[in-house]
Amino acid sequence: NVDSLRGNFIRYDTPILNGFLLSSAWNDAVWDVALRYQNASNSFRVAGGLGYMKDQVREYEDVRGSASVIHDPTGLYASVAGGLRDDNNTVLREQAYFYYAQLGISRQWFSYGKTTVYADHGLYKNFNVGEFVSIFPDDPNPVVWGTLTETTVRRWGVGVEQAFDAAGLLLYAQGHFYDPTIVGYPCTVVGQLPCGGDPKNTTKLPAERWQGFVVGARIQF
């Protein structure tokens, strides 16, 4: 999971200075620090950020960054993001990383609000490596097959949004397409954890592509 953590945090944001803002948040298990920047000219608006997080309970560290730019006269925009994760839970775990990019156009072709059309692509590599993989994971009594040594998920997507400014309404539709690759090695001992196995005896596990489609609305009061 590369989403942001939810929880109760104490956070401090500095005043904005020349477009830069420094912030930090912490609780008894997690702390982070981030530097953000935004600026605008006659034609372009840019925004970006870089942050570091340490989770002392889950025992991993994240470094993530993102940047976006939009050309206001045409509505063309691009957004990119990426991150690295250093996980200390097991010596088998390799450094995980991801990247994501979105290209689109956002223009007011209709009087009632802007229309946004975009396409995106992402790759997520080696998250959950070193963890045990189960057969029939939805079963209340799953059987552990072995240990993950490599995971890759590639994703593509398209989307469209339509704003209705007078009503504070945004309608949206999205399509997401995922292509996984999962590699691991089988247990040598069944029924107990850890279950052993030879890290050199890896095999590619059967994993089907999947799709997701989302339609929805958001109203701002």
C-alpha positions in Angstrom: 0.0 0.0 0.0 1.5 3.3 -1.1 -1.4 5.4 0.2 -0.8 7.9 3.0 -1.3 6.7 6.6 -4.4 7.7 8.5 -4.3 8.4 12.2 -4.0 11.0 14.9 -1.0 13.2 14.4 0.5 16.5 15.6 1.4 18.6 12.5 3.2 21.9 12.0 3.4 23.9 8.8 5.7 26.8 8.4 4.6 30.0 6.7 5.0 30.0 2.9 8.2 31.7 1.8 8.9 32.3 -1.9 6.5 29.5 -2.7 8.1 27.0 -0.3 6.4 25.4 2.7 8.0 23.0 5.2 5.9 20.7 7.3 6.3 17.9 9.8 3.9 15.5 11.5 4.4 12.9 14.2 2.7 10.6 16.8 4.1 7.8 19.0 4.8 5.5 16.0 5.3 7.6 12.9 7.0 10.8 11.9 7.5 12.6 8.6 8.9 15.8 7.1 8.0 17.3 3.7 9.0 20.3 1.6 6.4 21.6 -0.9 6.6 24.3 -3.6 4.1 26.1 -5.8 4.3 28.9 -8.2 2.4 30.5 -11.1 3.4 32.7 -14.1 1.3 34.2 -16.9 1.0 30.8 -18.6 2.1 28.1 -16.3 1.3 26.8 -12.8 3.6 24.4 -11.1 3.5 22.5 -7.8 5.6 19.8 -6.2 6.8 18.2 -3.1 9.4 15.8 -1.5 8.9 14.0 1.7 10.4 11.4 4.1 8.4 9.1 6.5 9.6 6.6 9.1 7.1 4.1 10.6 8.7 2.5 13.7 5.8 0.0 14.2 5.7 -1.4 10.6 9.5 -0.9 10.4 9.8 0.8 7.1 11.0 4.2 5.7 9.5 6.0 2.6 10.9 8.7 0.4 8.3 10.1 -2.0 8.0 13.0 -4.4 5.6 14.4 -6.9 5.3 17.4 -9.3 2.6 18.8 -11.6 2.6 21.5 -14.3 -0.4 23.0 -16.2 -0.4 25.3 -19.2 -3.4 27.5 -18.6 -4.0 28.8 -22.1 -4.3 25.3 -23.5 -5.3 23.3 -20.4 -2.6 20.7 -21.1 -1.1 19.3 -17.9 1.3 16.6 -16.6 1.8 15.0 -13.2 4.4 12.6 -12.0 5.1 10.9 -8.7 7.5 8.3 -7.4 8.8 6.7 -4.2 11.2 4.3 -2.6 10.5 2.1 0.4 13.2 0.6 2.7 11.6 -2.2 4.7 13.4 -3.8 7.7 11.0 -6.6 8.4 13.0 -9.3 6.7 16.4 -9.8 5.1 14.6 -11.2 2.1 12.9 -7.9 1.4 14.3 -5.8 -1.4 13.8 -2.1 -1.7 10.4 -1.4 -3.1 9.6 1.5 -5.5 6.9 2.9 -7.6 6.4 5.6 -10.3 3.2 7.1 -11.7 2.5 9.6 -14.5 -0.7 11.3 -15.8 -1.2 13.4 -18.9 -4.3 15.2 -19.7 -6.2 18.3 -20.7 -8.5 20.4 -18.6 -10.5 23.1 -20.4 -13.9 24.9 -20.2 -15.5 23.8 -23.4 -18.9 24.2 -21.9 -20.3 27.2 -20.0 -21.3 25.2 -16.9 -17.7 24.0 -16.0 -14.4 22.6 -17.0 -14.0 19.2 -18.7 -10.9 17.1 -17.9 -9.7 14.1 -19.9 -6.6 12.1 -19.0 -4.6 8.9 -19.3 -2.2 7.5 -16.7 0.4 4.8 -16.2 2.2 3.4 -13.1 4.5 0.7 -12.0 4.7 -0.8 -8.4 7.7 -3.0 -7.8 8.6 -5.4 -4.9 6.0 -4.4 -2.4 5.3 -7.3 0.0 8.4 -9.1 -1.0 9.5 -11.5 1.8 5.9 -12.1 3.0 4.2 -15.4 2.9 1.7 -16.1 0.1 -1.3 -18.2 0.7 -3.4 -20.6 -1.4 -7.0 -19.5 -1.4 -6.4 -16.4 0.7 -10.1 -15.7 1.0 -10.6 -19.0 2.8 -10.9 -18.7 6.6 -8.2 -21.3 6.9 -5.7 -20.5 4.1 -2.7 -22.7 3.3 0.6 -21.0 3.1 2.3 -21.9 -0.2 5.6 -20.1 0.2 7.5 -16.8 0.2 7.3 -13.9 -2.2 10.6 -12.9 -3.9 9.4 -10.4 -6.6 6.2 -8.5 -7.2 5.4 -6.2 -10.1 2.1 -4.5 -10.9 1.8 -2.4 -14.0 -1.3 -0.2 -14.4 -2.8 1.9 -17.1 -5.9 4.1 -16.9 -8.2 6.7 -18.5 -10.6 9.1 -17.0 -13.0 11.9 -17.7 -14.4 14.6 -15.3 -17.1 17.2 -15.9 -17.6 20.1 -13.5 -20.9 22.0 -12.9 -19.7 25.1 -11.1 -23.1 26.5 -10.2 -24.0 23.4 -8.3 -20.6 22.6 -6.9 -20.8 19.3 -8.6 -18.2 17.1 -10.2 -19.1 14.0 -12.3 -16.3 11.5 -13.1 -15.7 8.1 -14.8 -12.5 6.1 -14.7 -11.1 2.9 -16.1 -8.1 1.1 -14.5 -6.2 -1.9 -16.0 -3.7 -3.9 -14.0 -1.1 -6.5 -15.1 0.7 -8.4 -12.2 3.8 -10.5 -12.1 4.4 -12.5 -8.9 7.4 -14.7 -8.2 8.1 -16.8 -5.1 9.5 -20.1 -3.8 7.5 -22.9 -2.1 7.6 -24.0 1.5 9.5 -27.1 2.5 7.5 -27.5 5.8 3.7 -27.3 5.7 1.6 -26.2 8.6 4.1 -23.9 10.4 5.7 -20.5 10.0 8.4 -19.9 9.0 7.9 -22.7 6.5 11.4 -22.9 5.0 12.2 -23.2 1.3 15.0 -22.5 -1.1 15.2 -18.8 -2.3 16.9 -20.1 -5.5 14.0 -22.3 -6.3 11.7 -19.6 -7.5 8.7 -19.9 -9.8 6.3 -17.5 -11.4 2.9 -17.8 -9.9 -0.3 -17.7 -11.9 -1.8 -14.2 -11.7 -4.5 -12.8 -13.9 -4.9 -9.3 -15.2 -7.8 -7.4 -13.7 -9.8 -4.2 -14.4 -11.7 -1.7 -12.4 -14.3 0.8 -13.5 -15.5 3.7 -11.3 -18.2 6.3 -11.8 -19.2 8.8 -9.2 -20.1 12.3 -8.2 -18.7 14.8 -5.7 -20.7 17.8 -4.3 -19.0 20.6 -2.5 -21.1 22.5 0.0 
